[in-house]
Amino acid sequence: MDQIYSLFPLDNRLSIQIITPKILYQILERGVGKLIYPSEQNKFFIGAFGGFPQVSGIKFEVNPLLEPYDYEKNLGGKRVQSIKIFDATVKTEKLLSRDDDKTKIAFIFNDYALYEFPSIKDIEIAFKGDYLYNIVSDYISNLTYENGGEFFYSGFNDRIIIQREFFKDSVFDSELILKDDTGKLNMVSVYVSIDASEEKLYQSDENAKIIFQNLPSSGHIIRVRYGDKTQEIYINNEIGMKNNTVEFSDKFLSDISNVSNLIGQIPYDITKELENLIRFSRYSYDNLSEEQKSKILNYKKLQDAEERLRIINGEAEPNNIISQIRSNRAFLTITAVLVFILGIIVIYIFKIKRYKNI
Protein backbone atom coordinates (compact mmCIF):
# COMPACT_ATOMS: atom_id res chain seq x y z
CA MET A 1 0.00 0.00 0.00
CA ASP A 2 2.90 2.34 0.70
CA GLN A 3 4.18 1.75 -2.83
CA ILE A 4 0.71 2.21 -4.33
CA TYR A 5 0.16 5.56 -2.63
CA SER A 6 3.65 6.63 -3.71
CA LEU A 7 2.81 5.74 -7.32
CA PHE A 8 -0.56 7.54 -7.16
CA PRO A 9 0.13 10.65 -5.02
CA LEU A 10 -2.75 12.61 -6.61
CA ASP A 11 -6.48 12.01 -6.31
CA ASN A 12 -6.95 10.96 -9.93
CA ARG A 13 -10.12 8.99 -10.62
CA LEU A 14 -11.10 6.37 -13.16
CA SER A 15 -13.12 8.06 -15.90
CA ILE A 16 -14.84 6.99 -19.10
CA GLN A 17 -15.30 8.80 -22.39
CA ILE A 18 -17.10 7.52 -25.48
CA ILE A 19 -14.72 7.77 -28.45
CA THR A 20 -14.24 6.21 -31.91
CA PRO A 21 -11.44 4.09 -33.43
CA LYS A 22 -10.26 7.15 -35.38
CA ILE A 23 -9.71 9.07 -32.13
CA LEU A 24 -8.02 6.07 -30.53
CA TYR A 25 -5.48 5.95 -33.37
CA GLN A 26 -4.77 9.68 -32.79
CA ILE A 27 -4.22 9.08 -29.08
CA LEU A 28 -1.76 6.23 -29.66
CA GLU A 29 0.06 8.10 -32.45
CA ARG A 30 0.69 10.94 -30.00
CA GLY A 31 1.97 8.49 -27.40
CA VAL A 32 4.57 6.84 -29.68
CA GLY A 33 5.52 9.96 -31.63
CA LYS A 34 8.80 10.59 -29.79
CA LEU A 35 10.05 7.01 -29.86
CA ILE A 36 13.49 6.83 -31.54
CA TYR A 37 14.36 3.56 -33.21
CA PRO A 38 17.67 1.83 -32.41
CA SER A 39 20.46 1.71 -34.95
CA GLU A 40 24.10 0.65 -35.03
CA GLN A 41 24.95 4.04 -33.52
CA ASN A 42 21.97 4.27 -31.14
CA LYS A 43 21.72 0.90 -29.37
CA PHE A 44 18.53 1.51 -27.40
CA PHE A 45 14.95 2.65 -27.81
CA ILE A 46 14.79 6.20 -26.45
CA GLY A 47 12.29 9.04 -26.38
CA ALA A 48 9.39 7.11 -24.86
CA PHE A 49 8.67 10.06 -22.47
CA GLY A 50 5.77 10.20 -20.00
CA GLY A 51 3.09 9.99 -22.65
CA PHE A 52 4.01 6.53 -23.90
CA PRO A 53 0.75 4.52 -23.78
CA GLN A 54 0.41 1.51 -21.50
CA VAL A 55 -2.81 -0.25 -22.43
CA SER A 56 -5.18 -3.09 -21.64
CA GLY A 57 -8.20 -4.34 -23.51
CA ILE A 58 -6.46 -3.67 -26.81
CA LYS A 59 -3.33 -4.69 -28.70
CA PHE A 60 -1.49 -2.30 -31.01
CA GLU A 61 1.52 -2.60 -33.31
CA VAL A 62 4.04 0.19 -33.92
CA ASN A 63 6.69 0.86 -36.56
CA PRO A 64 9.00 3.58 -35.13
CA LEU A 65 10.65 4.08 -38.55
CA LEU A 66 7.56 5.72 -40.04
CA GLU A 67 6.29 9.32 -39.88
CA PRO A 68 5.84 10.54 -36.27
CA TYR A 69 3.01 12.57 -34.78
CA ASP A 70 3.27 16.35 -35.23
CA TYR A 71 3.12 17.82 -31.72
CA GLU A 72 2.91 21.43 -32.92
CA LYS A 73 -0.15 20.79 -35.08
CA ASN A 74 -1.51 18.00 -32.86
CA LEU A 75 -2.21 15.69 -35.78
CA GLY A 76 -0.70 13.15 -38.18
CA GLY A 77 1.51 10.18 -37.55
CA LYS A 78 1.67 6.86 -39.41
CA ARG A 79 3.48 4.70 -36.87
CA VAL A 80 0.53 2.80 -35.40
CA GLN A 81 0.04 -0.04 -37.87
CA SER A 82 -2.97 -1.68 -36.27
CA ILE A 83 -5.20 -1.68 -33.21
CA LYS A 84 -7.09 -4.78 -32.17
CA ILE A 85 -9.72 -4.69 -29.46
CA PHE A 86 -10.45 -7.75 -27.32
CA ASP A 87 -13.96 -9.18 -27.39
CA ALA A 88 -14.19 -10.99 -24.05
CA THR A 89 -17.53 -12.58 -24.88
CA VAL A 90 -16.16 -14.70 -27.74
CA LYS A 91 -12.47 -14.39 -26.87
CA THR A 92 -11.45 -12.90 -30.21
CA GLU A 93 -9.63 -9.80 -31.44
CA LYS A 94 -11.33 -7.28 -33.73
CA LEU A 95 -9.23 -5.08 -36.01
CA LEU A 96 -10.18 -1.39 -35.77
CA SER A 97 -10.12 0.86 -38.81
CA ARG A 98 -8.08 4.06 -38.69
CA ASP A 99 -10.86 5.94 -40.54
CA ASP A 100 -13.78 4.64 -38.46
CA ASP A 101 -15.46 7.65 -36.85
CA LYS A 102 -18.79 5.88 -36.19
CA THR A 103 -18.12 2.90 -33.91
CA LYS A 104 -18.41 3.79 -30.23
CA ILE A 105 -15.73 2.68 -27.78
CA ALA A 106 -15.73 3.11 -23.99
CA PHE A 107 -12.31 4.65 -23.31
CA ILE A 108 -11.29 4.18 -19.68
CA PHE A 109 -8.55 6.47 -18.36
CA ASN A 110 -7.80 8.75 -15.44
CA ASP A 111 -9.65 12.07 -15.35
CA TYR A 112 -6.51 14.24 -15.37
CA ALA A 113 -5.11 12.64 -18.53
CA LEU A 114 -8.44 13.02 -20.31
CA TYR A 115 -8.00 16.79 -20.11
CA GLU A 116 -4.46 16.59 -21.49
CA PHE A 117 -4.98 14.83 -24.83
CA PRO A 118 -5.85 17.37 -27.56
CA SER A 119 -8.07 14.93 -29.44
CA ILE A 120 -10.34 14.16 -26.46
CA LYS A 121 -10.08 17.08 -24.02
CA ASP A 122 -13.37 18.55 -25.25
CA ILE A 123 -15.32 15.27 -25.12
CA GLU A 124 -17.67 15.01 -22.16
CA ILE A 125 -16.67 12.57 -19.42
CA ALA A 126 -19.49 10.03 -19.33
CA PHE A 127 -18.63 8.49 -15.95
CA LYS A 128 -16.29 9.00 -13.00
CA GLY A 129 -15.44 6.11 -10.72
CA ASP A 130 -13.23 5.40 -7.73
CA TYR A 131 -9.74 6.76 -7.08
CA LEU A 132 -6.93 4.95 -8.87
CA TYR A 133 -5.09 3.92 -5.71
CA ASN A 134 -8.22 2.16 -4.44
CA ILE A 135 -8.78 0.40 -7.77
CA VAL A 136 -5.17 -0.80 -8.03
CA SER A 137 -5.04 -2.03 -4.42
CA ASP A 138 -8.33 -3.92 -4.85
CA TYR A 139 -7.07 -5.43 -8.12
CA ILE A 140 -3.83 -6.64 -6.53
CA SER A 141 -5.77 -8.04 -3.57
CA ASN A 142 -8.12 -9.96 -5.86
CA LEU A 143 -5.26 -11.43 -7.92
CA THR A 144 -3.45 -12.41 -4.73
CA TYR A 145 -6.58 -14.12 -3.39
CA GLU A 146 -7.12 -15.98 -6.68
CA ASN A 147 -3.51 -17.22 -6.60
CA GLY A 148 -3.76 -18.62 -3.08
CA GLY A 149 -1.99 -15.76 -1.32
CA GLU A 150 0.76 -15.12 -3.86
CA PHE A 151 0.61 -12.17 -6.21
CA PHE A 152 1.50 -12.69 -9.84
CA TYR A 153 0.67 -10.71 -12.95
CA SER A 154 2.10 -11.60 -16.33
CA GLY A 155 3.35 -8.64 -18.33
CA PHE A 156 4.14 -10.71 -21.39
CA ASN A 157 0.91 -10.92 -23.34
CA ASP A 158 2.02 -8.81 -26.34
CA ARG A 159 -0.36 -5.90 -25.79
CA ILE A 160 2.23 -3.55 -27.32
CA ILE A 161 4.16 -4.87 -30.32
CA ILE A 162 7.08 -2.76 -31.55
CA GLN A 163 8.60 -3.87 -34.83
CA ARG A 164 12.22 -4.67 -33.98
CA GLU A 165 14.35 -5.38 -37.05
CA PHE A 166 17.49 -4.26 -35.25
CA PHE A 167 16.94 -6.68 -32.32
CA LYS A 168 15.50 -9.54 -34.33
CA ASP A 169 16.63 -12.98 -33.07
CA SER A 170 19.27 -11.35 -30.82
CA VAL A 171 20.16 -12.32 -27.26
CA PHE A 172 22.02 -10.62 -24.43
CA ASP A 173 23.80 -11.38 -21.15
CA SER A 174 22.76 -9.85 -17.84
CA GLU A 175 24.49 -9.39 -14.47
CA LEU A 176 22.75 -9.08 -11.10
CA ILE A 177 24.58 -7.89 -7.99
CA LEU A 178 23.18 -9.17 -4.66
CA LYS A 179 23.23 -6.93 -1.56
CA ASP A 180 21.67 -6.63 1.86
CA ASP A 181 22.10 -4.25 4.81
CA THR A 182 25.59 -5.60 5.50
CA GLY A 183 26.87 -5.09 1.94
CA LYS A 184 27.48 -7.40 -1.00
CA LEU A 185 26.35 -11.02 -0.75
CA ASN A 186 29.33 -13.01 -1.97
CA MET A 187 29.11 -16.77 -2.57
CA VAL A 188 25.50 -17.18 -1.42
CA SER A 189 22.81 -19.45 -2.85
CA VAL A 190 19.55 -18.00 -4.16
CA TYR A 191 16.55 -19.28 -6.08
CA VAL A 192 15.77 -17.45 -9.33
CA SER A 193 12.69 -17.39 -11.55
CA ILE A 194 12.80 -15.62 -14.93
CA ASP A 195 9.45 -14.47 -16.35
CA ALA A 196 7.51 -16.70 -13.95
CA SER A 197 9.42 -19.84 -14.96
CA GLU A 198 10.24 -22.59 -12.45
CA GLU A 199 12.78 -21.58 -9.81
CA LYS A 200 16.40 -22.62 -10.29
CA LEU A 201 19.27 -22.55 -7.82
CA TYR A 202 22.10 -20.06 -8.49
CA GLN A 203 25.18 -19.03 -6.51
CA SER A 204 26.70 -15.56 -6.53
CA ASP A 205 30.44 -15.33 -7.26
CA GLU A 206 33.18 -13.62 -5.22
CA ASN A 207 31.92 -10.25 -6.49
CA ALA A 208 28.30 -10.98 -5.46
CA LYS A 209 27.28 -11.38 -9.11
CA ILE A 210 24.93 -13.78 -10.85
CA ILE A 211 25.31 -13.92 -14.63
CA PHE A 212 22.51 -14.91 -17.02
CA GLN A 213 23.54 -15.74 -20.56
CA ASN A 214 21.63 -15.72 -23.84
CA LEU A 215 18.44 -14.05 -22.63
CA PRO A 216 16.04 -13.21 -25.50
CA SER A 217 16.10 -9.55 -26.48
CA SER A 218 13.42 -7.46 -24.72
CA GLY A 219 12.21 -7.05 -21.13
CA HIS A 220 12.32 -9.68 -18.38
CA ILE A 221 11.09 -9.86 -14.79
CA ILE A 222 13.51 -11.71 -12.54
CA ARG A 223 12.41 -12.90 -9.10
CA VAL A 224 15.20 -13.70 -6.63
CA ARG A 225 14.57 -15.53 -3.33
CA TYR A 226 17.22 -15.40 -0.61
CA GLY A 227 16.22 -17.15 2.63
CA ASP A 228 12.81 -15.73 3.60
CA LYS A 229 13.24 -12.60 1.46
CA THR A 230 12.08 -12.23 -2.15
CA GLN A 231 12.73 -9.38 -4.58
CA GLU A 232 11.69 -8.74 -8.18
CA ILE A 233 13.71 -6.62 -10.63
CA TYR A 234 13.29 -5.65 -14.27
CA ILE A 235 15.89 -5.80 -17.04
CA ASN A 236 15.56 -4.82 -20.70
CA ASN A 237 18.48 -4.59 -23.11
CA GLU A 238 16.37 -2.58 -25.59
CA ILE A 239 16.25 0.41 -23.25
CA GLY A 240 19.75 -0.01 -21.82
CA MET A 241 18.89 -1.91 -18.61
CA LYS A 242 20.91 -5.09 -19.05
CA ASN A 243 22.19 -5.18 -15.45
CA ASN A 244 20.63 -4.46 -12.09
CA THR A 245 21.09 -4.72 -8.30
CA VAL A 246 18.95 -6.84 -6.00
CA GLU A 247 18.80 -5.51 -2.44
CA PHE A 248 17.46 -7.60 0.46
CA SER A 249 16.79 -5.13 3.27
CA ASP A 250 16.23 -6.11 6.88
CA LYS A 251 12.51 -6.70 7.48
CA PHE A 252 12.56 -5.13 10.96
CA LEU A 253 13.76 -1.77 9.61
CA SER A 254 11.86 -1.93 6.31
CA ASP A 255 8.56 -2.52 8.14
CA ILE A 256 9.17 0.57 10.26
CA SER A 257 10.01 2.62 7.19
CA ASN A 258 7.01 1.33 5.21
CA VAL A 259 4.48 2.07 7.97
CA SER A 260 6.00 5.48 8.67
CA ASN A 261 5.86 6.36 4.97
CA LEU A 262 2.31 5.07 4.75
CA ILE A 263 1.17 7.34 7.58
CA GLY A 264 3.12 10.18 5.97
CA GLN A 265 0.93 9.83 2.84
CA ILE A 266 -2.17 10.84 4.84
CA PRO A 267 -3.03 14.49 4.07
CA TYR A 268 -3.91 16.86 6.91
CA ASP A 269 -7.18 17.72 5.17
CA ILE A 270 -9.15 14.53 5.87
CA THR A 271 -12.05 13.50 3.61
CA LYS A 272 -14.27 10.43 3.37
CA GLU A 273 -12.28 9.21 0.33
CA LEU A 274 -9.19 8.71 2.52
CA GLU A 275 -10.86 6.07 4.66
CA ASN A 276 -9.08 3.12 3.00
CA LEU A 277 -5.67 4.73 3.45
CA ILE A 278 -6.33 5.56 7.11
CA ARG A 279 -7.72 2.12 7.94
CA PHE A 280 -4.86 0.34 6.20
CA SER A 281 -2.35 2.56 8.03
CA ARG A 282 -3.93 1.47 11.32
CA TYR A 283 -3.88 -2.19 10.26
CA SER A 284 -0.20 -1.94 9.29
CA TYR A 285 0.73 -0.19 12.53
CA ASP A 286 -1.10 -2.73 14.70
CA ASN A 287 0.83 -5.57 13.04
CA LEU A 288 4.19 -4.16 14.13
CA SER A 289 6.00 -5.38 17.22
CA GLU A 290 6.00 -3.12 20.30
CA GLU A 291 9.64 -2.23 19.64
CA GLN A 292 8.82 -1.27 16.04
CA LYS A 293 5.81 0.79 17.16
CA SER A 294 8.02 2.82 19.48
CA LYS A 295 10.02 3.96 16.46
CA ILE A 296 7.05 5.31 14.46
CA LEU A 297 7.54 9.02 15.06
CA ASN A 298 4.43 10.22 13.18
CA TYR A 299 1.92 7.99 14.98
CA LYS A 300 0.09 11.07 16.33
CA LYS A 301 -0.78 11.98 12.74
CA LEU A 302 -2.57 8.65 12.33
CA GLN A 303 -4.50 9.17 15.57
CA ASP A 304 -5.58 12.65 14.49
CA ALA A 305 -6.68 11.35 11.08
CA GLU A 306 -8.75 8.59 12.72
CA GLU A 307 -10.45 11.14 14.96
CA ARG A 308 -11.31 13.31 11.95
CA LEU A 309 -12.65 10.25 10.11
CA ARG A 310 -14.88 9.24 13.03
CA ILE A 311 -16.37 12.73 13.06
CA ILE A 312 -16.97 12.64 9.27
CA ASN A 313 -18.67 9.22 9.58
CA GLY A 314 -20.86 10.45 12.42
CA GLU A 315 -19.25 8.05 14.88
CA ALA A 316 -18.03 10.84 17.20
CA GLU A 317 -18.78 14.46 18.01
CA PRO A 318 -16.15 17.20 17.75
CA ASN A 319 -14.78 17.63 21.26
CA ASN A 320 -13.64 21.23 20.92
CA ILE A 321 -13.92 24.31 18.73
CA ILE A 322 -10.67 23.51 16.93
CA SER A 323 -11.99 20.11 15.89
CA GLN A 324 -15.22 21.70 14.64
CA ILE A 325 -13.34 24.21 12.54
CA ARG A 326 -11.00 21.57 11.11
CA SER A 327 -13.93 19.29 10.27
CA ASN A 328 -15.71 22.02 8.34
CA ARG A 329 -13.60 23.39 5.50
CA ALA A 330 -16.37 25.74 4.36
CA PHE A 331 -16.61 27.25 7.84
CA LEU A 332 -12.83 27.60 7.97
CA THR A 333 -12.81 29.39 4.61
CA ILE A 334 -15.58 31.79 5.64
CA THR A 335 -13.80 32.50 8.92
CA ALA A 336 -10.57 33.29 7.09
CA VAL A 337 -12.41 35.67 4.73
CA LEU A 338 -14.15 37.45 7.64
CA VAL A 339 -10.84 37.85 9.49
CA PHE A 340 -9.26 39.30 6.35
CA ILE A 341 -12.13 41.79 5.85
CA LEU A 342 -12.01 42.77 9.52
CA GLY A 343 -8.30 43.39 9.20
CA ILE A 344 -8.87 45.66 6.19
CA ILE A 345 -11.50 47.64 8.14
CA VAL A 346 -9.19 48.07 11.17
CA ILE A 347 -6.35 49.29 8.95
CA TYR A 348 -8.72 51.72 7.18
CA ILE A 349 -10.01 53.16 10.52
CA PHE A 350 -6.45 53.48 11.80
CA LYS A 351 -5.39 55.43 8.71
CA ILE A 352 -8.46 57.74 8.96
CA LYS A 353 -7.67 58.58 12.58
CA ARG A 354 -4.03 59.16 11.79
CA TYR A 355 -4.98 61.48 8.91
CA LYS A 356 -7.31 63.52 11.20
CA ASN A 357 -4.58 63.84 13.84
CA ILE A 358 -2.20 65.21 11.23
Secondary structure, 3 states (H helix, E strand, C coil): CHHHHHHCCCCCEEEEEEECHHHHHHHHHHHHCCCECCCCCCCCCECCCCCCCCCCCEEEEECCCCCCCECCCCECCCCEEEEEEEECCCCEEEEECCCCCCCCEEEEEEHHHHCCCCCCCCCCCCEEEEEHHHHHHHHHHHHHHHCCCCCCCCCCCCCEEECCCCCCCCEEEEEEEEEECCEECCCCEEEEEECCCCCEEEECCCCCEEEEEEEECCEEEEEEEECCEEEEEEEEHHHCECCEEEEECCHHHHHHHHHHHHHHCCCCCCCHHHHHHHHHHHHHHHCCCHHHHCCCCCHHHHHHHHHHHHHHCCCCCCCCHHHHHHHCHHHHHHHHHHHHHHHHHHHHHHHHHHHHHC
